[in-house]
Amino acid sequence: MTLFGQTLDGQQVFGLISLIAVLALWLVVLARQRDHVRQIKRWKKDQTRKTPPPAAGRGPWG
């Protein structure tokens, strides 16, 4: 196999395929992690909407 005019043997082809597979894995993990962060932010925003703000003068010093 040749890549950019360079002849690659079996080990180099395997290494290239492994690097591409690791890159694909990292991209999948990054996408899932970003989605998880979005879900957490959305959940926190929904929680703040559901809980009413504390009434004035009812705190420990009020």
PQR file with spaces between the fields and no chain letter, atoms N, CA, C, O and H, PARSE charges and radii, in Angstrom:
ATOM       1  N    MET     1       0.857   -1.171    0.000 -0.4000 1.5000
ATOM       2  CA   MET     1       0.000    0.000    0.000 -0.0000 2.0000
ATOM       3  C    MET     1       0.901    1.229    0.000  0.5500 1.7000
ATOM       4  O    MET     1       1.925    1.258    0.681 -0.5500 1.4000
ATOM       5  N    THR     2       0.514    2.236   -0.762 -0.4000 1.5000
ATOM       6  CA   THR     2       1.262    3.488   -0.776 -0.0000 2.0000
ATOM       7  C    THR     2       0.383    4.613   -0.278  0.5500 1.7000
ATOM       8  O    THR     2      -0.807    4.670   -0.586 -0.5500 1.4000
ATOM       9  H    THR     2      -0.319    2.212   -1.316  0.4000 1.0000
ATOM      10  N    LEU     3       0.969    5.494    0.483 -0.4000 1.5000
ATOM      11  CA   LEU     3       0.259    6.641    1.035 -0.0000 2.0000
ATOM      12  C    LEU     3       1.166    7.848    0.887  0.5500 1.7000
ATOM      13  O    LEU     3       2.237    7.896    1.491 -0.5500 1.4000
ATOM      14  H    LEU     3       1.936    5.447    0.733  0.4000 1.0000
ATOM      15  N    PHE     4       0.752    8.821    0.095 -0.4000 1.5000
ATOM      16  CA   PHE     4       1.553   10.015   -0.187 -0.0000 2.0000
ATOM      17  C    PHE     4       2.918    9.651   -0.749  0.5500 1.7000
ATOM      18  O    PHE     4       3.914   10.292   -0.417 -0.5500 1.4000
ATOM      19  H    PHE     4      -0.119    8.783   -0.395  0.4000 1.0000
ATOM      20  N    GLY     5       2.975    8.640   -1.588 -0.4000 1.5000
ATOM      21  CA   GLY     5       4.222    8.224   -2.211 -0.0000 2.0000
ATOM      22  C    GLY     5       5.108    7.367   -1.329  0.5500 1.7000
ATOM      23  O    GLY     5       6.214    7.008   -1.732 -0.5500 1.4000
ATOM      24  H    GLY     5       2.165    8.118   -1.858  0.4000 1.0000
ATOM      25  N    GLN     6       4.648    7.035   -0.147 -0.4000 1.5000
ATOM      26  CA   GLN     6       5.422    6.219    0.805 -0.0000 2.0000
ATOM      27  C    GLN     6       4.848    4.814    0.812  0.5500 1.7000
ATOM      28  O    GLN     6       3.642    4.637    0.982 -0.5500 1.4000
ATOM      29  H    GLN     6       3.749    7.327    0.180  0.4000 1.0000
ATOM      30  N    THR     7       5.701    3.813    0.629 -0.4000 1.5000
ATOM      31  CA   THR     7       5.248    2.435    0.677 -0.0000 2.0000
ATOM      32  C    THR     7       5.142    1.998    2.140  0.5500 1.7000
ATOM      33  O    THR     7       6.089    2.142    2.912 -0.5500 1.4000
ATOM      34  H    THR     7       6.681    3.957    0.491  0.4000 1.0000
ATOM      35  N    LEU     8       3.978    1.464    2.505 -0.4000 1.5000
ATOM      36  CA   LEU     8       3.739    1.047    3.887 -0.0000 2.0000
ATOM      37  C    LEU     8       3.716   -0.475    3.957  0.5500 1.7000
ATOM      38  O    LEU     8       3.116   -1.136    3.109 -0.5500 1.4000
ATOM      39  H    LEU     8       3.208    1.347    1.878  0.4000 1.0000
ATOM      40  N    ASP     9       4.372   -1.023    4.969 -0.4000 1.5000
ATOM      41  CA   ASP     9       4.325   -2.473    5.171 -0.0000 2.0000
ATOM      42  C    ASP     9       3.175   -2.807    6.126  0.5500 1.7000
ATOM      43  O    ASP     9       2.419   -1.912    6.503 -0.5500 1.4000
ATOM      44  H    ASP     9       4.859   -0.486    5.658  0.4000 1.0000
ATOM      45  N    GLY    10       3.032   -4.039    6.513 -0.4000 1.5000
ATOM      46  CA   GLY    10       1.921   -4.504    7.338 -0.0000 2.0000
ATOM      47  C    GLY    10       1.820   -3.815    8.678  0.5500 1.7000
ATOM      48  O    GLY    10       0.735   -3.419    9.102 -0.5500 1.4000
ATOM      49  H    GLY    10       3.647   -4.766    6.207  0.4000 1.0000
ATOM      50  N    GLN    11       2.968   -3.668    9.356 -0.4000 1.5000
ATOM      51  CA   GLN    11       2.945   -3.035   10.679 -0.0000 2.0000
ATOM      52  C    GLN    11       2.538   -1.569   10.588  0.5500 1.7000
ATOM      53  O    GLN    11       1.803   -1.080   11.446 -0.5500 1.4000
ATOM      54  H    GLN    11       3.850   -3.989    9.012  0.4000 1.0000
ATOM      55  N    GLN    12       2.992   -0.880    9.587 -0.4000 1.5000
ATOM      56  CA   GLN    12       2.642    0.528    9.442 -0.0000 2.0000
ATOM      57  C    GLN    12       1.165    0.696    9.093  0.5500 1.7000
ATOM      58  O    GLN    12       0.516    1.627    9.571 -0.5500 1.4000
ATOM      59  H    GLN    12       3.589   -1.278    8.890  0.4000 1.0000
ATOM      60  N    VAL    13       0.638   -0.191    8.270 -0.4000 1.5000
ATOM      61  CA   VAL    13      -0.789   -0.148    7.940 -0.0000 2.0000
ATOM      62  C    VAL    13      -1.605   -0.408    9.195  0.5500 1.7000
ATOM      63  O    VAL    13      -2.588    0.285    9.456 -0.5500 1.4000
ATOM      64  H    VAL    13       1.165   -0.947    7.882  0.4000 1.0000
ATOM      65  N    PHE    14      -1.197   -1.413    9.977 -0.4000 1.5000
ATOM      66  CA   PHE    14      -1.906   -1.711   11.229 -0.0000 2.0000
ATOM      67  C    PHE    14      -1.839   -0.508   12.179  0.5500 1.7000
ATOM      68  O    PHE    14      -2.834   -0.167   12.819 -0.5500 1.4000
ATOM      69  H    PHE    14      -0.398   -1.976    9.765  0.4000 1.0000
ATOM      70  N    GLY    15      -0.683    0.126   12.268 -0.4000 1.5000
ATOM      71  CA   GLY    15      -0.544    1.299   13.126 -0.0000 2.0000
ATOM      72  C    GLY    15      -1.421    2.447   12.671  0.5500 1.7000
ATOM      73  O    GLY    15      -2.024    3.137   13.493 -0.5500 1.4000
ATOM      74  H    GLY    15       0.124   -0.151   11.747  0.4000 1.0000
ATOM      75  N    LEU    16      -1.496    2.657   11.356 -0.4000 1.5000
ATOM      76  CA   LEU    16      -2.340    3.714   10.815 -0.0000 2.0000
ATOM      77  C    LEU    16      -3.810    3.437   11.093  0.5500 1.7000
ATOM      78  O    LEU    16      -4.548    4.342   11.484 -0.5500 1.4000
ATOM      79  H    LEU    16      -1.006    2.096   10.688  0.4000 1.0000
ATOM      80  N    ILE    17      -4.237    2.210   10.897 -0.4000 1.5000
ATOM      81  CA   ILE    17      -5.629    1.837   11.182 -0.0000 2.0000
ATOM      82  C    ILE    17      -5.928    1.982   12.671  0.5500 1.7000
ATOM      83  O    ILE    17      -7.011    2.428   13.048 -0.5500 1.4000
ATOM      84  H    ILE    17      -3.637    1.476   10.579  0.4000 1.0000
ATOM      85  N    SER    18      -4.971    1.606   13.513 -0.4000 1.5000
ATOM      86  CA   SER    18      -5.166    1.741   14.963 -0.0000 2.0000
ATOM      87  C    SER    18      -5.309    3.207   15.368  0.5500 1.7000
ATOM      88  O    SER    18      -6.160    3.544   16.191 -0.5500 1.4000
ATOM      89  H    SER    18      -4.091    1.244   13.206  0.4000 1.0000
ATOM      90  N    LEU    19      -4.484    4.074   14.795 -0.4000 1.5000
ATOM      91  CA   LEU    19      -4.580    5.500   15.122 -0.0000 2.0000
ATOM      92  C    LEU    19      -5.915    6.079   14.685  0.5500 1.7000
ATOM      93  O    LEU    19      -6.511    6.880   15.405 -0.5500 1.4000
ATOM      94  H    LEU    19      -3.792    3.800   14.127  0.4000 1.0000
ATOM      95  N    ILE    20      -6.388    5.679   13.511 -0.4000 1.5000
ATOM      96  CA   ILE    20      -7.685    6.164   13.039 -0.0000 2.0000
ATOM      97  C    ILE    20      -8.807    5.654   13.942  0.5500 1.7000
ATOM      98  O    ILE    20      -9.755    6.384   14.230 -0.5500 1.4000
ATOM      99  H    ILE    20      -5.903    5.028   12.926  0.4000 1.0000
ATOM     100  N    ALA    21      -8.700    4.397   14.391 -0.4000 1.5000
ATOM     101  CA   ALA    21      -9.718    3.839   15.288 -0.0000 2.0000
ATOM     102  C    ALA    21      -9.724    4.568   16.632  0.5500 1.7000
ATOM     103  O    ALA    21     -10.789    4.843   17.185 -0.5500 1.4000
ATOM     104  H    ALA    21      -7.930    3.803   14.157  0.4000 1.0000
ATOM     105  N    VAL    22      -8.546    4.879   17.154 -0.4000 1.5000
ATOM     106  CA   VAL    22      -8.464    5.606   18.428 -0.0000 2.0000
ATOM     107  C    VAL    22      -9.035    7.011   18.268  0.5500 1.7000
ATOM     108  O    VAL    22      -9.726    7.499   19.162 -0.5500 1.4000
ATOM     109  H    VAL    22      -7.681    4.657   16.705  0.4000 1.0000
ATOM     110  N    LEU    23      -8.759    7.664   17.153 -0.4000 1.5000
ATOM     111  CA   LEU    23      -9.327    8.983   16.903 -0.0000 2.0000
ATOM     112  C    LEU    23     -10.850    8.919   16.851  0.5500 1.7000
ATOM     113  O    LEU    23     -11.526    9.777   17.418 -0.5500 1.4000
ATOM     114  H    LEU    23      -8.197    7.268   16.427  0.4000 1.0000
ATOM     115  N    ALA    24     -11.391    7.913   16.178 -0.4000 1.5000
ATOM     116  CA   ALA    24     -12.847    7.757   16.110 -0.0000 2.0000
ATOM     117  C    ALA    24     -13.426    7.526   17.505  0.5500 1.7000
ATOM     118  O    ALA    24     -14.470    8.085   17.842 -0.5500 1.4000
ATOM     119  H    ALA    24     -10.841    7.216   15.717  0.4000 1.0000
ATOM     120  N    LEU    25     -12.758    6.709   18.314 -0.4000 1.5000
ATOM     121  CA   LEU    25     -13.217    6.462   19.676 -0.0000 2.0000
ATOM     122  C    LEU    25     -13.240    7.751   20.483  0.5500 1.7000
ATOM     123  O    LEU    25     -14.212    8.017   21.189 -0.5500 1.4000
ATOM     124  H    LEU    25     -11.910    6.255   18.040  0.4000 1.0000
ATOM     125  N    TRP    26     -12.185    8.558   20.392 -0.4000 1.5000
ATOM     126  CA   TRP    26     -12.123    9.821   21.119 -0.0000 2.0000
ATOM     127  C    TRP    26     -13.224   10.772   20.680  0.5500 1.7000
ATOM     128  O    TRP    26     -13.795   11.485   21.506 -0.5500 1.4000
ATOM     129  H    TRP    26     -11.394    8.342   19.818  0.4000 1.0000
ATOM     130  N    LEU    27     -13.531   10.789   19.376 -0.4000 1.5000
ATOM     131  CA   LEU    27     -14.598   11.661   18.900 -0.0000 2.0000
ATOM     132  C    LEU    27     -15.954   11.236   19.444  0.5500 1.7000
ATOM     133  O    LEU    27     -16.780   12.083   19.782 -0.5500 1.4000
ATOM     134  H    LEU    27     -13.067   10.210   18.705  0.4000 1.0000
ATOM     135  N    VAL    28     -16.189    9.933   19.529 -0.4000 1.5000
ATOM     136  CA   VAL    28     -17.449    9.431   20.084 -0.0000 2.0000
ATOM     137  C    VAL    28     -17.537    9.780   21.575  0.5500 1.7000
ATOM     138  O    VAL    28     -18.580   10.227   22.051 -0.5500 1.4000
ATOM     139  H    VAL    28     -15.518    9.244   19.254  0.4000 1.0000
ATOM     140  N    VAL    29     -16.453    9.575   22.294 -0.4000 1.5000
ATOM     141  CA   VAL    29     -16.440    9.886   23.729 -0.0000 2.0000
ATOM     142  C    VAL    29     -16.648   11.383   23.953  0.5500 1.7000
ATOM     143  O    VAL    29     -17.387   11.775   24.856 -0.5500 1.4000
ATOM     144  H    VAL    29     -15.606    9.212   21.906  0.4000 1.0000
ATOM     145  N    LEU    30     -16.007   12.217   23.143 -0.4000 1.5000
ATOM     146  CA   LEU    30     -16.170   13.659   23.279 -0.0000 2.0000
ATOM     147  C    LEU    30     -17.616   14.078   23.022  0.5500 1.7000
ATOM     148  O    LEU    30     -18.163   14.899   23.758 -0.5500 1.4000
ATOM     149  H    LEU    30     -15.406   11.898   22.409  0.4000 1.0000
ATOM     150  N    ALA    31     -18.228   13.524   21.994 -0.4000 1.5000
ATOM     151  CA   ALA    31     -19.618   13.870   21.687 -0.0000 2.0000
ATOM     152  C    ALA    31     -20.550   13.447   22.818  0.5500 1.7000
ATOM     153  O    ALA    31     -21.447   14.200   23.197 -0.5500 1.4000
ATOM     154  H    ALA    31     -17.783   12.857   21.397  0.4000 1.0000
ATOM     155  N    ARG    32     -20.346   12.255   23.356 -0.4000 1.5000
ATOM     156  CA   ARG    32     -21.204   11.791   24.453 -0.0000 2.0000
ATOM     157  C    ARG    32     -20.997   12.617   25.711  0.5500 1.7000
ATOM     158  O    ARG    32     -21.951   12.895   26.437 -0.5500 1.4000
ATOM     159  H    ARG    32     -19.618   11.643   23.048  0.4000 1.0000
ATOM     160  N    GLN    33     -19.744   13.015   25.976 -0.4000 1.5000
ATOM     161  CA   GLN    33     -19.463   13.810   27.168 -0.0000 2.0000
ATOM     162  C    GLN    33     -20.114   15.181   27.055  0.5500 1.7000
ATOM     163  O    GLN    33     -20.682   15.681   28.026 -0.5500 1.4000
ATOM     164  H    GLN    33     -18.969   12.789   25.386  0.4000 1.0000
ATOM     165  N    ARG    34     -20.034   15.794   25.870 -0.4000 1.5000
ATOM     166  CA   ARG    34     -20.666   17.096   25.668 -0.0000 2.0000
ATOM     167  C    ARG    34     -22.181   16.989   25.800  0.5500 1.7000
ATOM     168  O    ARG    34     -22.820   17.885   26.352 -0.5500 1.4000
ATOM     169  H    ARG    34     -19.573   15.388   25.081  0.4000 1.0000
ATOM     170  N    ASP    35     -22.755   15.908   25.303 -0.4000 1.5000
ATOM     171  CA   ASP    35     -24.196   15.698   25.433 -0.0000 2.0000
ATOM     172  C    ASP    35     -24.584   15.535   26.899  0.5500 1.7000
ATOM     173  O    ASP    35     -25.617   16.047   27.332 -0.5500 1.4000
ATOM     174  H    ASP    35     -22.235   15.180   24.855  0.4000 1.0000
ATOM     175  N    HIS    36     -23.761   14.826   27.659 -0.4000 1.5000
ATOM     176  CA   HIS    36     -24.027   14.634   29.081 -0.0000 2.0000
ATOM     177  C    HIS    36     -23.988   15.977   29.818  0.5500 1.7000
ATOM     178  O    HIS    36     -24.829   16.240   30.678 -0.5500 1.4000
ATOM     179  H    HIS    36     -22.922   14.411   27.307  0.4000 1.0000
ATOM     180  N    VAL    37     -23.022   16.815   29.483 -0.4000 1.5000
ATOM     181  CA   VAL    37     -22.925   18.130   30.121 -0.0000 2.0000
ATOM     182  C    VAL    37     -24.162   18.961   29.791  0.5500 1.7000
ATOM     183  O    VAL    37     -24.690   19.655   30.660 -0.5500 1.4000
ATOM     184  H    VAL    37     -22.339   16.601   28.784  0.4000 1.0000
ATOM     185  N    ARG    38     -24.629   18.896   28.541 -0.4000 1.5000
ATOM     186  CA   ARG    38     -25.848   19.618   28.172 -0.0000 2.0000
ATOM     187  C    ARG    38     -27.046   19.117   28.967  0.5500 1.7000
ATOM     188  O    ARG    38     -27.875   19.912   29.410 -0.5500 1.4000
ATOM     189  H    ARG    38     -24.200   18.332   27.835  0.4000 1.0000
ATOM     190  N    GLN    39     -27.141   17.801   29.148 -0.4000 1.5000
ATOM     191  CA   GLN    39     -28.258   17.244   29.909 -0.0000 2.0000
ATOM     192  C    GLN    39     -28.217   17.706   31.356  0.5500 1.7000
ATOM     193  O    GLN    39     -29.257   18.038   31.926 -0.5500 1.4000
ATOM     194  H    GLN    39     -26.468   17.155   28.788  0.4000 1.0000
ATOM     195  N    ILE    40     -27.048   17.731   31.954 -0.4000 1.5000
ATOM     196  CA   ILE    40     -26.911   18.182   33.345 -0.0000 2.0000
ATOM     197  C    ILE    40     -27.314   19.650   33.455  0.5500 1.7000
ATOM     198  O    ILE    40     -28.040   20.024   34.376 -0.5500 1.4000
ATOM     199  H    ILE    40     -26.203   17.461   31.491  0.4000 1.0000
ATOM     200  N    LYS    41     -26.850   20.485   32.524 -0.4000 1.5000
ATOM     201  CA   LYS    41     -27.211   21.906   32.567 -0.0000 2.0000
ATOM     202  C    LYS    41     -28.724   22.086   32.403  0.5500 1.7000
ATOM     203  O    LYS    41     -29.334   22.902   33.094 -0.5500 1.4000
ATOM     204  H    LYS    41     -26.261   20.181   31.776  0.4000 1.0000
ATOM     205  N    ARG    42     -29.321   21.325   31.492 -0.4000 1.5000
ATOM     206  CA   ARG    42     -30.771   21.409   31.286 -0.0000 2.0000
ATOM     207  C    ARG    42     -31.510   20.958   32.543  0.5500 1.7000
ATOM     208  O    ARG    42     -32.513   21.563   32.923 -0.5500 1.4000
ATOM     209  H    ARG    42     -28.825   20.662   30.931  0.4000 1.0000
ATOM     210  N    TRP    43     -31.028   19.911   33.182 -0.4000 1.5000
ATOM     211  CA   TRP    43     -31.662   19.400   34.398 -0.0000 2.0000
ATOM     212  C    TRP    43     -31.577   20.443   35.519  0.5500 1.7000
ATOM     213  O    TRP    43     -32.556   20.676   36.228 -0.5500 1.4000
ATOM     214  H    TRP    43     -30.213   19.419   32.873  0.4000 1.0000
ATOM     215  N    LYS    44     -30.409   21.065   35.675 -0.4000 1.5000
ATOM     216  CA   LYS    44     -30.251   22.085   36.711 -0.0000 2.0000
ATOM     217  C    LYS    44     -31.156   23.279   36.444  0.5500 1.7000
ATOM     218  O    LYS    44     -31.732   23.843   37.375 -0.5500 1.4000
ATOM     219  H    LYS    44     -29.614   20.875   35.099  0.4000 1.0000
ATOM     220  N    LYS    45     -31.286   23.671   35.168 -0.4000 1.5000
ATOM     221  CA   LYS    45     -32.159   24.782   34.832 -0.0000 2.0000
ATOM     222  C    LYS    45     -33.610   24.430   35.146  0.5500 1.7000
ATOM     223  O    LYS    45     -34.354   25.269   35.656 -0.5500 1.4000
ATOM     224  H    LYS    45     -30.819   23.213   34.412  0.4000 1.0000
ATOM     225  N    ASP    46     -34.019   23.200   34.848 -0.4000 1.5000
ATOM     226  CA   ASP    46     -35.381   22.774   35.165 -0.0000 2.0000
ATOM     227  C    ASP    46     -35.620   22.717   36.669  0.5500 1.7000
ATOM     228  O    ASP    46     -36.717   23.028   37.132 -0.5500 1.4000
ATOM     229  H    ASP    46     -33.415   22.518   34.435  0.4000 1.0000
ATOM     230  N    GLN    47     -34.616   22.326   37.427 -0.4000 1.5000
ATOM     231  CA   GLN    47     -34.761   22.265   38.877 -0.0000 2.0000
ATOM     232  C    GLN    47     -34.934   23.657   39.465  0.5500 1.7000
ATOM     233  O    GLN    47     -35.716   23.835   40.399 -0.5500 1.4000
ATOM     234  H    GLN    47     -33.725   22.073   37.050  0.4000 1.0000
ATOM     235  N    THR    48     -34.231   24.634   38.946 -0.4000 1.5000
ATOM     236  CA   THR    48     -34.374   25.992   39.480 -0.0000 2.0000
ATOM     237  C    THR    48     -35.732   26.570   39.131  0.5500 1.7000
ATOM     238  O    THR    48     -36.260   27.387   39.885 -0.5500 1.4000
ATOM     239  H    THR    48     -33.596   24.489   38.187  0.4000 1.0000
ATOM     240  N    ARG    49     -36.312   26.168   38.005 -0.4000 1.5000
ATOM     241  CA   ARG    49     -37.651   26.641   37.658 -0.0000 2.0000
ATOM     242  C    ARG    49     -38.712   26.033   38.560  0.5500 1.7000
ATOM     243  O    ARG    49     -39.702   26.689   38.885 -0.5500 1.4000
ATOM     244  H    ARG    49     -35.883   25.504   37.392  0.4000 1.0000
ATOM     245  N    LYS    50     -38.516   24.787   38.965 -0.4000 1.5000
ATOM     246  CA   LYS    50     -39.528   24.082   39.750 -0.0000 2.0000
ATOM     247  C    LYS    50     -39.546   24.526   41.206  0.5500 1.7000
ATOM     248  O    LYS    50     -40.608   24.550   41.828 -0.5500 1.4000
ATOM     249  H    LYS    50     -37.712   24.254   38.701  0.4000 1.0000
ATOM     250  N    THR    51     -38.402   24.873   41.753 -0.4000 1.5000
ATOM     251  CA   THR    51     -38.358   25.257   43.164 -0.0000 2.0000
ATOM     252  C    THR    51     -38.667   26.749   43.286  0.5500 1.7000
ATOM     253  O    THR    51     -38.017   27.568   42.635 -0.5500 1.4000
ATOM     254  H    THR    51     -37.539   24.853   41.248  0.4000 1.0000
ATOM     255  N    PRO    52     -39.635   27.105   44.100 -0.5600 1.5000
ATOM     256  CA   PRO    52     -39.974   28.533   44.249  0.2800 2.0000
ATOM     257  C    PRO    52     -38.869   29.248   45.031  0.5500 1.7000
ATOM     258  O    PRO    52     -38.206   28.635   45.868 -0.5500 1.4000
ATOM     259  N    PRO    53     -38.673   30.527   44.765 -0.5600 1.5000
ATOM     260  CA   PRO    53     -37.658   31.268   45.522  0.2800 2.0000
ATOM     261  C    PRO    53     -38.109   31.422   46.975  0.5500 1.7000
ATOM     262  O    PRO    53     -39.308   31.470   47.246 -0.5500 1.4000
ATOM     263  N    PRO    54     -37.169   31.500   47.899 -0.5600 1.5000
ATOM     264  CA   PRO    54     -37.557   31.647   49.313  0.2800 2.0000
ATOM     265  C    PRO    54     -38.251   32.987   49.553  0.5500 1.7000
ATOM     266  O    PRO    54     -37.914   34.000   48.940 -0.5500 1.4000
ATOM     267  N    ALA    55     -39.219   32.966   50.451 -0.4000 1.5000
ATOM     268  CA   ALA    55     -39.960   34.189   50.774 -0.0000 2.0000
ATOM     269  C    ALA    55     -39.061   35.151   51.537  0.5500 1.7000
ATOM     270  O    ALA    55     -38.201   34.727   52.309 -0.5500 1.4000
ATOM     271  H    ALA    55     -39.493   32.144   50.950  0.4000 1.0000
ATOM     272  N    ALA    56     -39.261   36.442   51.320 -0.4000 1.5000
ATOM     273  CA   ALA    56     -38.440   37.466   51.986 -0.0000 2.0000
ATOM     274  C    ALA    56     -38.730   37.463   53.478  0.5500 1.7000
ATOM     275  O    ALA    56     -39.880   37.302   53.888 -0.5500 1.4000
ATOM     276  H    ALA    56     -39.959   36.786   50.693  0.4000 1.0000
ATOM     277  N    GLY    57     -37.712   37.638   54.280 -0.4000 1.5000
ATOM     278  CA   GLY    57     -37.881   37.741   55.719 -0.0000 2.0000
ATOM     279  C    GLY    57     -38.029   36.398   56.411  0.5500 1.7000
ATOM     280  O    GLY    57     -38.319   36.380   57.607 -0.5500 1.4000
ATOM     281  H    GLY    57     -36.778   37.769   53.948  0.4000 1.0000
ATOM     282  N    ARG    58     -37.850   35.294   55.746 -0.4000 1.5000
ATOM     283  CA   ARG    58     -38.018   34.003   56.391 -0.0000 2.0000
ATOM     284  C    ARG    58     -36.703   33.255   56.555  0.5500 1.7000
ATOM     285  O    ARG    58     -36.696   32.080   56.922 -0.5500 1.4000
ATOM     286  H    ARG    58     -37.615   35.308   54.774  0.4000 1.0000
ATOM     287  N    GLY    59     -35.595   33.927   56.287 -0.4000 1.5000
ATOM     288  CA   GLY    59     -34.302   33.293   56.444 -0.0000 2.0000
ATOM     289  C    GLY    59     -33.871   33.244   57.903  0.5500 1.7000
ATOM     290  O    GLY    59     -34.626   33.671   58.777 -0.5500 1.4000
ATOM     291  H    GLY    59     -35.600   34.882   55.989  0.4000 1.0000
ATOM     292  N    PRO    60     -32.698   32.744   58.182 -0.5600 1.5000
ATOM     293  CA   PRO    60     -32.241   32.637   59.571  0.2800 2.0000
ATOM     294  C    PRO    60     -32.038   33.979   60.257  0.5500 1.7000
ATOM     295  O    PRO    60     -32.059   34.053   61.486 -0.5500 1.4000
ATOM     296  N    TRP    61     -31.838   35.063   59.463 -0.4000 1.5000
ATOM     297  CA   TRP    61     -31.637   36.373   60.077 -0.0000 2.0000
ATOM     298  C    TRP    61     -32.818   37.295   59.845  0.5500 1.7000
ATOM     299  O    TRP    61     -32.756   38.473   60.199 -0.5500 1.4000
ATOM     300  H    TRP    61     -31.820   35.003   58.465  0.4000 1.0000
ATOM     301  N    GLY    62     -33.913   36.776   59.247 -0.4000 1.5000
ATOM     302  CA   GLY    62     -35.019   37.668   58.896 -0.0000 2.0000
ATOM     303  C    GLY    62     -36.210   37.505   59.695  0.5500 1.7000
ATOM     304  O    GLY    62     -37.199   38.207   59.481 -0.5500 1.4000
ATOM     305  H    GLY    62     -33.963   35.819   58.960  0.4000 1.0000
